[in-house]
Amino acid sequence: MTAMSIVVAHPKGEGSYGRQREVPIDSGARGAILDFLAERKAFLGNQLHEALIPMRWKDGTLNYWSAAMLRKLKKQIQTNSGVEFRGLKTFRSTFVQQSIDALVTQGFRERAAAEAVMDATGHTKLETVLKHYGRMKRQDSLRILREPREARVVGVRIWR
């Protein structure tokens, strides 16, 4: 399957520090995204709207979701699905942590992995990403601690 991404057209801090950026879509989510886009097209009909998930008023007018309306929608989704979640930012944290974990598994050091996903999160400071997302898995930390020690042991000769 080909790689997919989404453009964050109106990021937090737009007009000052925020900038438009492209974010990759996880391969496990691609099928759901394609299904959603087909449903979105049917929902919009011949109307166009920039928002990925536009809100439709009872009179048919499309608009952006307000924070209050998003909170109501979240509550309704939780009630209907029986699934509780803290907030939409939880999904962002999950994406970032899974991306870092996947890169570390491929052999990248945690800091390099965090640098690779830093741009997708819109952060400008690596320390922010490491502080909030860089939670190394136990097996990865043990592997990293073990590697230099094993390398030193291989190079040691004992002469008698």
C-alpha angles and dihedrals in degrees: 000000000000122000117265132199139176129221117233095215099175108032128181108278093029110175095024119038102344120091137185111267143168120244124195120238114229113248091236091059098046096092092051091047092052090049090049093050091053090050091046091054091052091046093052096043106180093342120103126213132171096217117096089221108023121191117235118209121214090261090057096255114143121221143152119277115257119221090251093051091048090054090052091048091049090052091049092049091049092049094047096043101035088227117127121204132168099231147313091276087069088073091054092051090049092050093050095045093047090048092051091046092050092051092047089051088053089057103268118136112247093249092052090047090051090050089053093056096035093090093050090057093049093238120144096193121066090205090065092054093046093047096050104029110015099098104148117214115245094243091051093050091049091049092050092048092046098048099069092044092051090048091054093048092053090055096051121099124190113212120199 
